[in-house]
Amino acid sequence: MTSRTLERTLSRIDRQKLSAMGLVLTTALLLVMAGVAASNAKPDRARIATASIDAATVKAEMLERSLGR
């Protein structure tokens, strides 16, 4: 379908409505993609924070504190 065909079959108001709907759908899609990206980033930070805690290190620090007293 060419632009000339669209101009004949759709009125100016209909074309404006289609353009506005396209803009709304594009914006909604971008917001959904941003939400998915943000939700995927949260567990990575949590995994990094918990992975840095090592049980052997905690035991060694506790032993060091108890011997230091």
N, C-alpha and C positions, 0 to 999 in steps of 0.2 A: 504494500500500500504506500503510495507516494504522498508527499505533503500536499500536493494539489488535490488528490482524492480526499484526503482528510479535510481540507478546507471546504470542499463541496458538501461533504456528508455531515460534518460536525459544526455546530454553531460556535461562535466565539465563547459563549458562556460554558458550553460543554467542554471545550478545549481547556478553559481555565480550571474547571472542576477536575478534569483528568490530571492536569499539571499539579494542582494542589494535593490531590490524592497521592500522586507519585511522590511528592515531597514529604507528605506525612508518613507514608510507608517506608521511605528511605530513612527518615529520621528514627522511626521505631526500630527498624532493623539495626541501625548503628547503636542505639541504646541497648538492645538485646545483646549484641556482640560485645559491647563494653562491659555489660553485667557478667557475661560468661567469662570474659578475660579476668575480671576482678575476682570472681569466685574461684577461679583456678589458681590465682596467685596466693590466696590465703593459706591453703594447706602446705604449700612449699615453705613458707616462713615458719610455720609451726613445726614442720619436720626438721628444719635446720636448727631451731632452738632446742628441741628435745634430743636431737642426735648429738649435740655438743656435750650433753651430760652423760658421763660415764660412771658406772657403778664402782669400778675399781678406784677411780679418782676420788669419789665421795668417801669410800672406806679409808683410803690413805689419808685424806684430810682429817677424818674423824680420829684416826689413830694418832696422827701428828698432834692434834689438839689435846688428846687425852694424855699423851706422853709429855707434852709441854707444860702441863700443870704441875 
